[in-house]
Amino acid sequence: MKREGARSRVISSDKLHIENKTIFVDLKENDGGRFLQIAEISNDRRSTVVIPHSGLDSFLESIQKITRNSNL
């Protein structure tokens, strides 16, 4: 995870434009390991969620479960 003053390196990145939001999905790495960072910019406000690499499989399973159950 990102620690105060820790520098991270972007491994892979994607950018989405959905309605009035810009969403950045970045796989990053720092001294603490790899992590997924999802940042949203909406109405000039930035919100960020960080998911450790060890939790990515569970995170993806949760998204798949939600999308299956909502008939998307």
KABELRA-V351888 format. One record per residue. N is the residue number from 0. RES is the residue in three letters. SS is DSSP state (h for helix, s for strand, l for the rest). PHI is phi in radians with two decimals (NA if undefined). OMEGA is omega as a letter, one per 40 degrees, with the letter a starting at -180 (999 if undefined). Layout:
BEGIN
n:N res:RES ss:SS phi:PHI omega:OMEGA
n:N res:RES ss:SS phi:PHI omega:OMEGA
END
This chain:
BEGIN
n:0 res:MET ss:l phi:NA omega:a
n:1 res:LYS ss:l phi:-1.29 omega:i
n:2 res:ARG ss:l phi:-1.95 omega:a
n:3 res:GLU ss:l phi:-0.92 omega:i
n:4 res:GLY ss:l phi:1.45 omega:a
n:5 res:ALA ss:l phi:-1.32 omega:i
n:6 res:ARG ss:l phi:-1.66 omega:i
n:7 res:SER ss:l phi:-2.02 omega:a
n:8 res:ARG ss:s phi:-2.01 omega:i
n:9 res:VAL ss:s phi:-1.41 omega:i
n:10 res:ILE ss:s phi:-1.62 omega:i
n:11 res:SER ss:s phi:-2.65 omega:a
n:12 res:SER ss:s phi:-2.59 omega:i
n:13 res:ASP ss:s phi:-2.52 omega:a
n:14 res:LYS ss:s phi:-2.33 omega:a
n:15 res:LEU ss:s phi:-2.09 omega:i
n:16 res:HIS ss:s phi:-2.03 omega:a
n:17 res:ILE ss:s phi:-2.28 omega:a
n:18 res:GLU ss:l phi:0.93 omega:a
n:19 res:ASN ss:l phi:-1.72 omega:a
n:20 res:LYS ss:s phi:-2.02 omega:i
n:21 res:THR ss:s phi:-2.03 omega:a
n:22 res:ILE ss:s phi:-2.08 omega:i
n:23 res:PHE ss:s phi:-1.88 omega:i
n:24 res:VAL ss:s phi:-2.06 omega:a
n:25 res:ASP ss:s phi:-2.19 omega:i
n:26 res:LEU ss:s phi:-1.64 omega:a
n:27 res:LYS ss:s phi:-2.19 omega:i
n:28 res:GLU ss:s phi:-2.53 omega:i
n:29 res:ASN ss:s phi:-2.47 omega:a
n:30 res:ASP ss:l phi:-1.06 omega:i
n:31 res:GLY ss:l phi:-1.50 omega:i
n:32 res:GLY ss:s phi:2.15 omega:a
n:33 res:ARG ss:s phi:-1.62 omega:i
n:34 res:PHE ss:s phi:-2.77 omega:i
n:35 res:LEU ss:s phi:-1.72 omega:i
n:36 res:GLN ss:s phi:-2.06 omega:i
n:37 res:ILE ss:s phi:-2.01 omega:a
n:38 res:ALA ss:s phi:-2.12 omega:i
n:39 res:GLU ss:s phi:-2.11 omega:i
n:40 res:ILE ss:s phi:-2.03 omega:a
n:41 res:SER ss:s phi:-2.51 omega:a
n:42 res:ASN ss:l phi:0.91 omega:i
n:43 res:ASP ss:l phi:1.11 omega:i
n:44 res:ARG ss:s phi:-1.98 omega:a
n:45 res:ARG ss:s phi:-1.98 omega:i
n:46 res:SER ss:s phi:-2.15 omega:a
n:47 res:THR ss:s phi:-2.33 omega:i
n:48 res:VAL ss:s phi:-2.15 omega:i
n:49 res:VAL ss:s phi:-2.09 omega:i
n:50 res:ILE ss:s phi:-2.09 omega:i
n:51 res:PRO ss:s phi:-1.07 omega:i
n:52 res:HIS ss:h phi:-0.95 omega:a
n:53 res:SER ss:h phi:-1.15 omega:a
n:54 res:GLY ss:h phi:-1.83 omega:a
n:55 res:LEU ss:h phi:-1.10 omega:i
n:56 res:ASP ss:h phi:-1.06 omega:i
n:57 res:SER ss:h phi:-1.14 omega:i
n:58 res:PHE ss:h phi:-1.09 omega:i
n:59 res:LEU ss:h phi:-1.12 omega:i
n:60 res:GLU ss:h phi:-1.07 omega:i
n:61 res:SER ss:h phi:-1.13 omega:i
n:62 res:ILE ss:h phi:-1.12 omega:i
n:63 res:GLN ss:h phi:-1.10 omega:i
n:64 res:LYS ss:h phi:-1.08 omega:a
n:65 res:ILE ss:h phi:-1.11 omega:a
n:66 res:THR ss:h phi:-1.21 omega:i
n:67 res:ARG ss:h phi:-1.13 omega:a
n:68 res:ASN ss:h phi:-1.32 omega:a
n:69 res:SER ss:l phi:-1.80 omega:i
n:70 res:ASN ss:l phi:0.99 omega:i
n:71 res:LEU ss:l phi:-1.40 omega:999
END
